Amino acid sequence: MIERIESFRRRRPRLLEERVTLAHGAGGKASAALVDAVFVEAFRNPLLEPLCDGAVIDLPGGERLVISTDSFVVQPRTFPGGSIGQLAVHGTANDLAVSGAVPQWISAAFVLEEGFPIAELKQIAADMAAAAAETGVQIVTGDTKVVPKGAADGVFVTTTGVGVIPAGRDLSARSVRPGDKVLLSGSMGDHGMAVMLARGDLAIEADIRSDTASVSPLVESLLAAAPSTRWLRDATRGGVGTVCNELAQACGLGVLLDEEKLPVRPMVAGACELLGIDPLYVANEGKIVAVVAAEETEAAIAALRSHPLGADAAEVGEILEEPAQTVVVRTGFGGTRIVDMLVGDPLPRIC
């Protein structure tokens, strides 16, 4: 397996562009190339190189922390089911939770454009405070910068979260084995489609709401019921398809998904079909992808379904020895198709 992982590292996507494009922020191939060629190359160290949702820090006393940083530039800033303020807290706390940590503290920095309404800024702060209270984290420090009118689009929020990993907990792609099962905690694409339709320029009307929420309760329920859980991710930018590709490449194995088992709400499926977008690539903000040992699958699904956020949880695939480093979907017609890393950015600024 080590040989497979090293082989993948040698063939990561190359950065060919001379200027940044929207695709570099989509979480797919262009993002991976940008991160590798610029940031990993400049900052290379053992804590950074796994390129997980958060860095695991071993403290001298034996405790372990996870640190995660994210930025939020969603447009519009308020959408059905959520807002940039809620997203900033949920997104950061979720990155900590799927790294195995219990979220504890958040730092928040704001870049404000000159002329931004104070009333809207207060509402964003209120949304963040409510989301933090719901999630069980404290916003403990931060920073504010103001730039001239036209130098930013209203407000950008950057957050850093810190969480504590309970003793004995270890989630890693290196622990994934052939025969493990892939679980999804609920329907795909709710957030991305809610934001896209809220922009109002697609002439599509549908009652679709963002799924933005803290997944920490789901994670804790899952790990209590299935203590041999191998790996977790929240399927945000690039959706389930991109996350599964990252898993396949990190563990050196194949991922087989069952198209008929992948949950998608009818309105989301209809909107995706009209826009020509595969729901597998649409962002979620309150869903987790989990790899669990086969013998713990039933207990894991039952635990997820016991929480409202996981009511539609399902087993959607399995881990295979071959085809290595590849995601394959078994279609409803009995055939298969390869799901590659996301190329381009069909849904810009959805988080």
N, C-alpha and C positions, 0 to 999 in steps of 0.2 A: 504493500500500500504506500509506503514511503516513496518508492520509485515512481508511482503514479502521480503523487502530489508534486514531486520535483519536476516531472515531465510537464505537468500543467503550468508550473511557474515559468518554465522555459518558453512556453508558447502563449503567454498572455497577449491580448490584443496590443498592437503597436499604435502609438500616437502619430498620426500622419498629418493632422491639421496644423496650420500655423496660427490660427486664432480660435478662441473659445466659441462654441456653438451651443444652442439650446440642448442638443443631444448629449452634451457632456454633463448635463444635470439630470438625465433621465434614469440613471441607475443601471444602464445596460452596458453594451460593449464599449461605447465611447467614454462612458464614465470610468470604466475599469482601466482603459488606456490612459486617460488623463491622470487618474490617481497614481497609477504605476509609474508613469514617465516623469511626473512632476513631484508629487508629494512623497511617495515611498522612496523615490530616488534621493530626495533631499533629506528626508528625516529617518531613513532606515534604522530600525532597531527591533529587537525581538518582541517587544510589546505591540508594536505597530503592525508588523508583517502579517499576522493572521487576518487582518482586515475584517474583523468582526464588528458587530454593532457597538461594542464597547471594549475598552482595554481592561484586562484583568490585572490588578496590582496586588502583589503579595506584600503584606506588611510584616515588620520584624516580629510582632507578637503572634503571628500565625493567622491573623485575620486576612481576608481577601476583599478588595473593593473592585467595583466596576465603575469606570468613568466613561461617559458618552457625551458627545457634542453634536448638535443639530441646528440648522437654520430653517426659518419658515418665511416663505415669500408668496404664499397662496393668494390667488386672485380669482374671485372676489374674497374679501377678508371675512365676510359672513356668508354662510351658505346653509341650505337645509340640513339640520342636524348638528351644526357646529360653527366654529369661528377660528380665526388664526390664534386667538388666545388659548382656547381649549386644545387645539392641535399642538401648540408649542409644549404644553405640559404633558399631554398624553403621549406624544411622539417620543419625547425624551425618556419618560418613565417606562415606556414600552421597550425601548432599546435596552434599558437596564434589566427589565424583567426577563426578557428572552435570553439574556446573558447569564441568567441564574441568580441575579441579585434581587434583594428587596429594596425598591427605590426609597431614598431617604431625603436627599437635598437637591435643589436646583438653583443654578445661577442663570440670570436672564439679562441679556443685553439688547438694547433697542437702537436701531438707526432710524431716525425720524426725518422726514422731509419738511423743510420750512413750509409753514402754512397748514400742517396737518391739524385737524380739529381736536382740541383737547377733550371734548365730550367723547369722541370715538376712542381716544387713547385711554380714557378712564374705563370705558366699557371693555376694552381688551384686557386691562389690568384686572377688572372684576371677573372676567371669564377665566383668566389664569388662576386667580385666587380660589374660585369655586372648584376648578378642576384639580388644583393642588390639594384642597381639603378632601375632595372625593377620593383622590389617589393615595392620600396619606403621606405626601411629601411637603417639605417646607421650601419656599423660595427665599434664600438666605442672603444673596448678594447679587450685584449686577452692574450695569453701566448704561449710560445714555449718550448718544451722539446725535447732533443735528447737522444736516447737510443742506446746501442751498436748494431752492425750488428747482425741480427738474433733474436733480442729481440722484433721486431715488423715487420709487413708486409708493409714496405714502409712508409705510413702515415696514421694516424687516426685523424679525425677532430671532436672536440666536440664544440657545440655551445649552447649558452643560449640566448633566445630572451625575449624581454619585449614589451608588447603592452598595449594600453589604451582602456578600455571598454567605449563606449559612454553611456551617461546617459540614463537610462530606459531600457537598454538591459540586458536580463537575459535568458541564455540558460542552461537547466538542464534536466537530465533524469527524475527528480522528476515531471516535468511538463508534461510528455508524458501521453496521455490518450487513452483508447480504441477508435477505429475509426479513429485515426490519420493516415496519409499516409506516406509511406517511399519512398523517392526519391533518385535517384542516378544520379550524374551529367554527367556520360559518361561511356564508355566501361571499362570493368574490365580486369585487368591482364597485361596491356601493359608494365608497368615498370619491373615487375618480369620476364616476358618472355624475354624482351629485354636484360636484364643483363645476364640471364642464357644462351641465345644463343650467346652472345658476348664472353663468355668464350671459345667457340670453341671446346669443348670436347664432344658435343652431336651429331655431324654430322647432324645437322638440319639447313637448310638455309631458312630464312623467313625474309621479310621486316617488322620487328617489331621495333618500336621506343618507348623509354621511354616517359611517359606522364609528367615527372617532370616539374612543373610550380607552380607559386603562385596562390592559390585559393582565395586570399583576394578579388579580384574584383567580383568573383562569389558570395562569401558570402555577400558582400555589396549589390549586385543586388537582391539577394534572400531576404534578410532581409527588404529591401525597399519595395518589392512587397508583401511579406508575413510576416508582423510584428509579427504575433503570432507563428512564427517558434519555435518549442519546443527545438530541440537538433540537434547538428551537430558533425560530425567526419570526418577526412580524413582517408580513408581506406588503410593504409600502411601495415606494417607487419601483416600477417595473413589474409589480404584481407577483402572483404565485409562480408564474413561469420563470421569471428572472431569479427569484429566490431559490427555486429548485435547481436551476443551472448552477448557481453559486455553490449549492450543497454538493451537486455531482462533481464539480471541479475540485472542491475542497477535500472531499473524502476519497476521490479517485474511483468511485463506483457509478452505476447507472441508476436513474430514477424512472420508474414506470408509473404513469398516472392513468387513471381510468376516467375517460371523458364523461361517461354517464353518471359517475359518482361525484363529480365536481359540482358543488352547489352554487347556483347562480339564480338570483331572483328574476322572474319573468320580465319585469320592466327594465332591469339592467341588461338582460340578454337582448331585449328588443332594441334598446338604445345603442348597444355595442354593434348590433347587426346593421343598424341604419348608418352608423359612422364608419363601418368597416374595421372595427377594432376587436381583437380577440380578448375576451374577459380575463384570460390568463395573464395578460400584461397590464391590467388596470389596477391602480393603487387601492389599497385598503388601509385603514387606520385603527382597526380594532379587531384584527384577525391574526391568528398565529398558525404557522406551519410547524408540525412536530414530527420527529422521527422517534418511534418507540419500539421496544422489543416486542416481537410477535406475540409472546405469551401474555403481555400486559395490555394488548390492544383493547379488549372489551372493557377492562377497568378504566383505561384512559378515556375512551369515548363516553362512558357513563359519567365520569367526573366532569368532563367538559360540558356535557348536556345538562348537568345539574345546575349550571349557572346560566342566567338569561343570555349572556353574551355568547354562550356556546351551545345554544339550543339546537342549531342546525349542524353541529359538528359531525364529521364523517371520516371514515377511512377512505382515502382517495388514491392510494398507490402503495408501492413497495420498492425496496432497494434491491437492485440486482447486481451480480458480478459484472455482467456485460449487457449492453454496450457501455464501456467505461466512460466516465465524465460526460455523459449524454443524458438528456431528458427525452423520453418517448411517451407519447399519449396513445393509449388504445382507444380507437374511435368506436362509436356506436354501431358501425358497419362491420366491425371485426378486424379492420386494418389498423395500422399504426402510422403516426407522423412524428417527426422530430420537432421539439420545441427548443428553438435556439435562444440565446441571450437577446434581449430587446435591442433593436437597432433603431436609431432615431428617437424622437420624442413626440409621440402622437398626442400626449396630454401634458403640455407644459404648465408649470406653476400650479400644481395641484396639492402641494404641501409646503 
